[in-house]
């Protein structure tokens, strides 16, 4: 059973509304800086440090060229460090952080990242499923899909 862990530090959800360590990757959804209707699915594979960034319909990010990493990957890494803490992210991605890391850019500086396309559909689908829970009316009745969350003392 997975534990639900509170964020290491508060996050701003407008820029990176979804971040997770799952499927052997740091992955998530990052809002476009130029188009409010566009989001990017960004990921870093653990161990190989293969990176990818594309729109939810698999159009490649224009900022992911050559040896430069796009701003979406940096934003994803920054938010992952806030959500999970430096050492948990580094351990998951198999990165030696030594004396510490304070930003996504510093984390990437310790990797030999390379581009490798990965499909965005699974991550984007999980993000949409999480959004759907925001529309569930408030209730004290159990939600069958969330039965694995521990009960809280305030709910009767």
Secondary structure, 3 states (H helix, E strand, C coil): CCCCCCCCCCCCCCCCCEEEEECCEEEEEEECCCCCCCEEEEEEECCCCEEEEEECCCCECCCCCCCCCCHHHHHHHHHHHHHHCHHHHHHHHCCCCCCCCCCHHHHHHCCCCEECCCCCHHHHHHHHHHHHHHHCCCCCCCCHHHCCCCCCCCCC
